[in-house]
Amino acid sequence: MRNLVSHSNSDCVQLSRRAFLRNGTLLLTAATAVNVESLFAEEAAPRLRVALMTDLHYADKDHLGTRYYRETLTKLAEAATQYEKDRPDFLVELGDLIDAADAVETEKRYLETINRPFAAIAKDRHYVLGNHCVDTLTKQEFLGTVEQEKSYYSFDRKGTHFVVLDACFRSDGEPYGRKNSSWMDANIPAAEIEWLREDLKKAEGRVIVLAHQRLDGSNRHCVKNSEDVRAVLEESQKVLAVFQGHSHRNDHKEIGGIHYCTLAAMIEGTGAENNSYSILDVRADGSLQLHGYRRQQGYRW
């Protein structure tokens, strides 16, 4: 069993929940008295199962620091084998599928190489744009290669509404691409925020948001106008959780009744033991369970 640790830093919001550890899963329950054992009773099969991974950073180049770019192919193959057993309904990659390159053709080659095995995992798959995805490529070039029409959009699966966000915009509203931006200047422009507000108004049922840059704070890994985005999410009173990447480490915060779960990066570290990927179970009662593999922590809300 992995030893799970609740992470915190200066910009963390204290959890208003009691935490219990059971079978490698960090369980957060209401702070009021509960019968803990009843929470672990045998449950019905999940209504929906989602495969999640983030920050693969594939590149055909030598490792740099803790990033072993070529090993991503082997790590992805392991995840694919596990997903064959888990049988998810669809697959989501939360950004930085590739690492940056100096030339457009080189970055396209990285993308084509990693997308072949990624696309083979599931026909129903979704790509969140990360800053490295559009470091040299334009958004149109990346999306065209992976056959995805839009960078931000929504969709419904088995009674749950999913929202994919794109924060790869500079403060002046210009989209990332052709090395025109800094990863610390991530923003969701006014037009996308207004689209989000209207989309949530029309959404039926519970909502899960998928993002790359973090929406749960104000540090350099976060969307600069994340407070404005959170206000829209809270206003809807429909959002269960936000799943995000970018900072490469496990983290969790609860803000305004919404869980913000940061997933660990697949790229970090060498060897199979340093892989990271997960399965999210969505149950009919709105409860969520994240099954973490290798370095990814597990949670139940």
MARGU-863103 format. One record per residue: x, y, z of N, C-alpha, C in turn. Coordinates in steps of 0.05 Angstrom, whole numbers, padded with zeros to 5 digits, always signed. Last residue first. Layout:
BEGIN
XYZXYZXYZ
...
END
This chain:
BEGIN
-00291+00220-00058-00306+00243-00049-00336+00236-00050
-00228+00190-00054-00257+00185-00056-00272+00209-00043
-00166+00180-00088-00184+00196-00071-00213+00185-00074
-00097+00163-00096-00125+00157-00099-00141+00174-00080
-00039+00190-00130-00055+00184-00106-00083+00178-00114
+00008+00163-00174-00017+00178-00171-00032+00170-00146
+00051+00129-00180+00055+00152-00163+00029+00169-00159
+00013+00073-00193+00041+00082-00189+00041+00106-00171
-00054+00099-00201-00034+00079-00206-00006+00090-00204
-00114+00114-00166-00088+00122-00175-00069+00099-00179
-00179+00124-00176-00161+00102-00171-00134+00110-00183
-00224+00165-00148-00201+00165-00166-00183+00143-00157
-00293+00170-00144-00269+00156-00134-00248+00156-00156
-00349+00208-00125-00327+00204-00143-00305+00188-00130
-00421+00212-00122-00395+00208-00109-00374+00201-00131
-00470+00214-00147-00452+00237-00150-00426+00235-00136
-00498+00167-00148-00504+00186-00127-00487+00211-00127
-00475+00138-00189-00501+00150-00194-00509+00170-00173
-00404+00155-00196-00427+00138-00188-00453+00153-00190
-00347+00152-00233-00369+00170-00226-00394+00153-00220
-00280+00139-00226-00306+00127-00225-00326+00148-00216
-00221+00148-00261-00241+00161-00245-00268+00147-00248
-00156+00124-00260-00183+00118-00269-00202+00133-00250
-00089+00145-00280-00111+00140-00261-00137+00133-00276
-00017+00150-00273-00042+00152-00289-00064+00143-00271
+00052+00149-00275+00029+00161-00262+00006+00163-00281
+00117+00119-00260+00094+00124-00278+00072+00137-00262
+00159+00102-00230+00154+00130-00232+00133+00138-00252
+00166+00048-00238+00155+00057-00212+00149+00087-00211
+00190+00043-00287+00161+00038-00285+00150+00049-00259
+00239+00096-00299+00230+00070-00291+00200+00068-00287
+00250+00163-00275+00256+00141-00293+00246+00114-00282
+00212+00225-00270+00226+00202-00260+00230+00180-00280
+00154+00250-00299+00173+00253-00278+00186+00227-00269
+00113+00242-00338+00141+00246-00347+00161+00244-00324
+00062+00242-00315+00074+00216-00324+00104+00219-00329
+00049+00281-00257+00057+00279-00285+00069+00252-00291
-00011+00278-00216+00018+00276-00220+00025+00271-00249
-00066+00324-00216-00055+00298-00221-00024+00299-00225
-00104+00359-00171-00081+00361-00189-00068+00334-00191
-00170+00374-00161-00151+00352-00159-00129+00355-00180
-00214+00407-00125-00194+00413-00146-00171+00393-00142
-00282+00404-00111-00256+00391-00108-00238+00398-00132
-00323+00455-00084-00313+00441-00109-00286+00429-00103
-00338+00487-00042-00353+00462-00046-00345+00446-00071
-00300+00528-00043-00328+00534-00050-00344+00509-00056
-00250+00482-00051-00256+00511-00051-00285+00515-00059
-00204+00436-00032-00233+00440-00035-00239+00470-00031
-00148+00407-00064-00160+00429-00048-00190+00428-00052
-00091+00367-00075-00120+00369-00073-00128+00392-00056
-00039+00338-00115-00049+00358-00096-00079+00358-00097
+00019+00310-00143-00007+00306-00131-00014+00329-00113
+00053+00348-00195+00052+00335-00169+00023+00330-00160
+00056+00380-00240+00070+00355-00240+00069+00339-00213
+00030+00425-00254+00051+00428-00234+00064+00402-00227
-00004+00405-00298+00014+00427-00301+00036+00429-00280
-00072+00390-00286-00044+00381-00285-00025+00404-00281
-00139+00373-00261-00119+00391-00274-00091+00379-00272
-00207+00371-00251-00183+00355-00254-00163+00370-00271
-00256+00392-00207-00239+00401-00229-00214+00383-00228
-00323+00373-00188-00294+00372-00186-00281+00383-00211
-00378+00387-00190-00368+00369-00170-00338+00372-00166
-00419+00441-00204-00393+00429-00209-00384+00412-00185
-00466+00468-00195-00468+00442-00208-00441+00427-00210
-00468+00521-00181-00476+00501-00161-00480+00473-00173
-00454+00566-00210-00471+00546-00223-00483+00526-00203
-00418+00593-00178-00445+00605-00183-00464+00584-00195
-00372+00563-00182-00387+00562-00157-00416+00573-00161
-00356+00577-00235-00361+00549-00228-00378+00547-00202
-00349+00632-00230-00369+00621-00248-00376+00592-00242
-00307+00633-00193-00333+00646-00186-00355+00636-00204
-00266+00609-00221-00278+00595-00198-00305+00607-00190
-00254+00650-00257-00265+00624-00267-00278+00609-00244
-00234+00689-00223-00258+00695-00239-00271+00669-00249
-00190+00662-00203-00211+00670-00184-00237+00676-00200
-00156+00657-00247-00170+00634-00237-00192+00641-00218
-00126+00690-00280-00152+00699-00272-00169+00675-00262
-00080+00658-00287-00078+00684-00274-00105+00695-00265
-00077+00591-00269-00088+00610-00288-00089+00637-00274
-00016+00571-00236-00045+00575-00237-00052+00594-00260
+00037+00568-00226+00025+00545-00240-00004+00549-00245
+00049+00612-00195+00057+00613-00223+00046+00589-00239
-00011+00621-00154+00018+00620-00158+00024+00616-00188
-00063+00622-00138-00054+00646-00152-00023+00645-00157
-00112+00569-00145-00095+00587-00130-00086+00610-00147
-00137+00530-00177-00142+00530-00148-00124+00549-00132
-00130+00517-00229-00151+00537-00224-00155+00542-00194
-00072+00503-00269-00088+00500-00244-00107+00524-00240
-00074+00481-00336-00063+00499-00316-00083+00500-00292
-00115+00443-00357-00087+00438-00354-00075+00455-00332
-00180+00413-00341-00162+00436-00347-00133+00427-00346
-00247+00397-00336-00220+00386-00344-00203+00409-00353
-00301+00389-00291-00285+00407-00308-00257+00395-00312
-00364+00360-00286-00335+00357-00281-00320+00373-00301
-00429+00366-00260-00409+00375-00278-00381+00369-00268
-00496+00335-00259-00471+00344-00246-00449+00349-00267
-00553+00360-00297-00538+00341-00280-00513+00353-00269
-00545+00398-00354-00563+00381-00338-00547+00361-00322
-00527+00463-00372-00519+00436-00365-00540+00422-00348
-00539+00516-00380-00554+00496-00395-00549+00467-00387
-00503+00541-00346-00531+00546-00343-00548+00525-00356
-00455+00525-00369-00463+00514-00343-00492+00518-00337
-00455+00556-00416-00455+00527-00418-00464+00514-00391
-00452+00607-00395-00476+00599-00409-00478+00569-00412
-00400+00605-00372-00424+00612-00356-00450+00603-00369
-00368+00593-00417-00370+00575-00394-00395+00580-00377
-00374+00640-00447-00384+00614-00458-00387+00594-00435
-00349+00674-00412-00377+00678-00417-00389+00653-00429
-00297+00653-00415-00311+00654-00389-00341+00657-00393
-00285+00663-00468-00287+00635-00459-00302+00634-00432
-00284+00719-00469-00304+00705-00486-00307+00676-00477
-00242+00731-00433-00270+00738-00426-00290+00722-00443
-00193+00676-00429-00204+00702-00438-00233+00706-00432
-00153+00651-00382-00178+00644-00396-00192+00670-00403
-00082+00647-00383-00106+00662-00378-00130+00649-00393
-00015+00647-00362-00038+00631-00372-00063+00645-00364
+00043+00658-00358+00022+00677-00366-00001+00662-00379
+00081+00621-00351+00071+00633-00327+00049+00654-00333
+00099+00607-00400+00081+00588-00387+00069+00599-00361
+00096+00659-00448+00109+00648-00424+00089+00629-00410
+00098+00661-00521+00085+00664-00495+00104+00653-00473
+00110+00647-00573+00102+00675-00568+00093+00681-00539
+00123+00600-00602+00140+00611-00581+00135+00641-00575
+00079+00585-00633+00103+00596-00646+00121+00611-00626
+00028+00600-00585+00037+00587-00610+00061+00601-00621
-00030+00621-00549-00003+00611-00550+00003+00599-00578
-00072+00676-00569-00068+00648-00564-00038+00641-00565
-00081+00738-00536-00069+00724-00558-00065+00695-00551
-00098+00766-00491-00117+00750-00506-00106+00735-00529
-00060+00789-00459-00073+00806-00479-00093+00791-00496
-00041+00746-00430-00058+00766-00416-00072+00784-00435
-00048+00688-00474-00033+00709-00459-00052+00728-00446
-00075+00623-00467-00078+00650-00478-00060+00669-00461
-00091+00569-00451-00067+00576-00466-00071+00602-00482
-00133+00547-00426-00121+00571-00413-00095+00579-00427
-00191+00516-00441-00165+00523-00454-00155+00549-00441
-00230+00461-00415-00222+00489-00416-00195+00492-00430
-00285+00420-00421-00257+00422-00427-00250+00451-00430
-00334+00392-00381-00325+00417-00393-00295+00416-00397
-00386+00345-00379-00358+00350-00377-00351+00375-00392
-00440+00319-00342-00432+00340-00362-00402+00346-00357
-00470+00256-00337-00451+00275-00326-00442+00294-00349
-00503+00220-00362-00515+00237-00342-00495+00256-00329
-00469+00194-00400-00483+00179-00379-00492+00196-00356
-00436+00250-00419-00434+00221-00419-00448+00210-00395
-00431+00309-00458-00445+00294-00437-00440+00264-00441
-00386+00365-00466-00399+00341-00476-00412+00326-00452
-00355+00426-00489-00367+00409-00469-00381+00385-00482
-00294+00463-00501-00320+00453-00509-00331+00437-00486
-00234+00487-00530-00252+00487-00507-00280+00481-00516
-00212+00474-00579-00195+00474-00555-00210+00476-00529
-00243+00430-00628-00241+00455-00612-00222+00451-00589
-00236+00380-00657-00246+00405-00670-00239+00430-00655
-00184+00335-00664-00203+00347-00645-00210+00375-00656
-00142+00306-00687-00169+00304-00697-00190+00312-00677
-00089+00314-00678-00103+00295-00660-00133+00292-00666
-00078+00351-00718-00063+00326-00717-00077+00305-00700
-00111+00394-00706-00114+00380-00731-00101+00353-00731
-00090+00411-00657-00117+00399-00658-00122+00384-00684
-00039+00431-00674-00042+00410-00654-00069+00396-00657
-00054+00470-00712-00037+00448-00720-00039+00425-00700
-00086+00505-00681-00098+00491-00704-00081+00467-00713
-00048+00524-00645-00070+00508-00635-00083+00492-00658
+00018+00516-00672-00006+00532-00667-00028+00513-00656
+00080+00493-00642+00056+00490-00659+00035+00511-00653
+00112+00511-00600+00120+00517-00627+00097+00514-00647
+00075+00505-00557+00099+00521-00554+00109+00530-00582
+00029+00475-00549+00029+00497-00569+00052+00516-00564
+00042+00438-00511+00029+00428-00536+00030+00449-00558
+00060+00466-00468+00080+00454-00486+00068+00444-00512
+00012+00483-00445+00030+00503-00456+00051+00490-00475
-00042+00439-00467-00022+00448-00448-00003+00468-00461
-00109+00426-00480-00085+00439-00490-00067+00447-00466
-00135+00362-00473-00135+00389-00462-00108+00402-00471
-00169+00316-00512-00143+00329-00508-00147+00357-00496
-00203+00255-00509-00204+00284-00507-00177+00295-00499
-00237+00200-00541-00215+00211-00526-00215+00242-00529
-00262+00144-00563-00272+00167-00550-00251+00179-00532
-00226+00103-00576-00237+00119-00597-00248+00145-00586
-00168+00088-00539-00197+00093-00539-00205+00110-00563
-00115+00073-00552-00127+00065-00526-00157+00067-00527
-00096+00096-00598-00104+00067-00599-00118+00058-00573
-00079+00146-00583-00105+00144-00597-00115+00115-00599
-00029+00131-00562-00050+00144-00545-00077+00140-00558
+00001+00112-00605-00007+00094-00583-00029+00105-00565
-00001+00162-00636-00009+00136-00647-00016+00117-00625
+00018+00205-00606-00011+00203-00610-00019+00176-00622
+00073+00202-00607+00059+00195-00582+00029+00192-00587
+00083+00215-00662+00094+00191-00650+00079+00183-00625
+00059+00264-00671+00050+00241-00686+00059+00215-00673
+00089+00296-00635+00061+00293-00631+00050+00268-00646
+00141+00294-00657+00136+00285-00629+00107+00278-00626
+00130+00317-00706+00139+00289-00705+00135+00278-00677
+00118+00369-00692+00097+00352-00705+00104+00323-00703
+00168+00384-00673+00146+00382-00654+00123+00366-00666
+00196+00384-00722+00205+00367-00700+00182+00363-00680
+00169+00423-00751+00169+00395-00761+00177+00376-00739
+00181+00469-00720+00153+00460-00724+00153+00431-00732
+00235+00468-00674+00225+00470-00701+00197+00458-00703
+00247+00461-00621+00256+00486-00633+00244+00490-00661
+00195+00437-00577+00217+00433-00596+00224+00459-00609
+00167+00414-00514+00173+00435-00534+00196+00426-00552
+00132+00351-00509+00149+00372-00499+00156+00392-00522
+00062+00331-00508+00089+00332-00519+00106+00353-00505
+00019+00337-00475+00023+00311-00487+00052+00309-00498
+00000+00380-00442+00029+00374-00446+00034+00345-00454
-00063+00354-00417-00045+00374-00427-00016+00366-00426
-00094+00310-00399-00098+00337-00387-00076+00357-00394
-00131+00266-00435-00104+00274-00431-00105+00304-00423
-00180+00217-00426-00174+00245-00425-00144+00249-00419
-00225+00169-00453-00198+00176-00444-00193+00206-00446
-00284+00131-00433-00269+00149-00451-00243+00156-00437
-00299+00088-00403-00317+00097-00424-00303+00116-00444
-00249+00036-00389-00261+00063-00386-00280+00069-00409
-00229-00018-00371-00251-00013-00391-00264+00014-00387
-00190-00042-00341-00209-00024-00328-00233-00017-00346
-00160-00072-00377-00174-00086-00355-00196-00068-00343
-00141-00032-00410-00155-00055-00422-00171-00071-00402
-00113-00001-00374-00140+00008-00383-00155-00013-00398
-00066-00030-00370-00084-00028-00347-00112-00020-00356
-00045-00021-00421-00051-00048-00412-00070-00048-00389
-00039+00035-00420-00057+00023-00439-00065-00006-00431
+00002+00040-00381-00025+00050-00376-00046+00038-00395
+00044+00016-00410+00035+00004-00385+00006+00013-00379
+00049+00053-00451+00042+00025-00458+00032+00011-00433
+00066+00098-00424+00040+00098-00436+00030+00070-00443
+00118+00081-00410+00098+00086-00389+00070+00086-00400
+00140+00078-00461+00138+00054-00445+00118+00058-00423
+00137+00133-00476+00125+00112-00493+00121+00086-00477
+00167+00159-00437+00138+00163-00438+00124+00141-00454
+00221+00155-00445+00208+00134-00429+00177+00137-00429
+00237+00201-00470+00233+00177-00487+00218+00156-00471
+00242+00238-00426+00223+00242-00447+00217+00216-00463
+00246+00245-00364+00256+00224-00382+00237+00221-00405
+00262+00293-00319+00244+00288-00342+00257+00269-00362
+00295+00312-00280+00277+00290-00273+00259+00281-00296
+00344+00332-00323+00336+00332-00296+00319+00308-00290
+00328+00307-00383+00337+00332-00371+00326+00333-00343
+00344+00256-00431+00330+00265-00407+00344+00291-00397
+00346+00268-00502+00357+00258-00477+00343+00270-00453
+00288+00260-00544+00312+00274-00536+00321+00263-00509
+00233+00260-00569+00256+00243-00576+00282+00258-00570
+00182+00269-00521+00201+00280-00540+00223+00260-00545
+00123+00277-00482+00139+00260-00500+00157+00277-00518
+00094+00296-00437+00118+00310-00447+00135+00292-00465
+00052+00282-00404+00068+00261-00415+00094+00272-00426
+00011+00309-00370+00039+00316-00372+00057+00293-00380
-00037+00259-00348-00028+00286-00354+00002+00288-00357
-00098+00220-00351-00069+00222-00349-00061+00251-00356
-00155+00179-00340-00142+00205-00338-00112+00203-00337
-00214+00148-00359-00184+00145-00358-00172+00173-00359
-00275+00139-00326-00259+00157-00343-00229+00152-00338
-00338+00111-00323-00310+00106-00316-00293+00122-00337
-00402+00113-00293-00384+00122-00314-00356+00118-00305
-00428+00087-00252-00444+00094-00276-00425+00100-00299
-00394+00031-00221-00397+00059-00228-00414+00064-00252
-00432-00021-00188-00413-00013-00209-00416+00017-00215
-00445-00011-00118-00453-00018-00145-00431-00009-00164
-00402-00030-00063-00417-00010-00079-00424-00022-00106
-00397-00052+00003-00395-00060-00026-00413-00041-00042
-00375+00000+00048-00392-00023+00040-00390-00028+00010
-00348+00041+00067-00333+00022+00052-00349-00002+00044
-00382+00069+00098-00373+00083+00074-00357+00063+00056
-00388+00040+00143-00410+00039+00123-00402+00052+00097
-00344+00054+00173-00344+00028+00159-00366+00026+00138
-00358+00104+00195-00338+00102+00174-00339+00076+00159
-00411+00137+00208-00403+00109+00211-00384+00104+00188
-00395+00203+00232-00405+00185+00211-00397+00157+00219
-00401+00270+00254-00397+00242+00261-00410+00224+00239
-00375+00319+00207-00393+00310+00227-00390+00280+00232
-00343+00329+00164-00331+00332+00189-00349+00323+00212
-00350+00281+00110-00359+00305+00125-00348+00305+00153
-00289+00254+00083-00317+00252+00091-00324+00277+00106
-00244+00228+00038-00252+00252+00051-00282+00251+00057
-00195+00179+00034-00224+00184+00034-00230+00209+00050
-00145+00157-00005-00151+00178+00015-00180+00185+00013
-00130+00090-00014-00146+00112-00023-00151+00132+00000
-00105+00043+00002-00091+00061-00016-00106+00084-00026
-00144+00019+00037-00136+00006+00012-00123+00026-00008
-00157+00079+00067-00167+00052+00064-00158+00041+00037
-00155+00133+00111-00140+00118+00091-00150+00089+00091
-00192+00193+00118-00187+00166+00126-00172+00152+00103
-00206+00258+00141-00192+00241+00122-00187+00214+00133
-00259+00304+00144-00242+00285+00158-00230+00266+00137
-00259+00371+00116-00267+00343+00116-00249+00327+00134
-00245+00420+00095-00266+00419+00115-00277+00391+00117
-00178+00435+00085-00200+00417+00079-00220+00417+00101
-00153+00500+00073-00156+00478+00091-00180+00461+00084
-00122+00517+00013-00146+00521+00029-00149+00496+00047
-00056+00539+00000-00076+00518+00002-00099+00527+00019
-00013+00572-00006-00038+00581-00018-00059+00560-00017
+00029+00546+00021+00019+00572+00031-00007+00581+00019
+00007+00477+00020+00027+00498+00018+00014+00524+00025
+00000+00406+00027-00009+00433+00032+00014+00452+00027
-00024+00339+00018-00006+00361+00011-00018+00387+00019
-00028+00281+00054-00044+00304+00046-00025+00328+00042
-00001+00221+00030+00003+00245+00046-00015+00267+00036
+00000+00151+00032-00011+00176+00020-00009+00199+00039
+00039+00100+00018+00034+00118+00040+00025+00144+00029
+00011+00044-00017+00026+00069-00017+00019+00085+00008
+00017-00024+00000+00000+00000+00000+00018+00025+00000
END
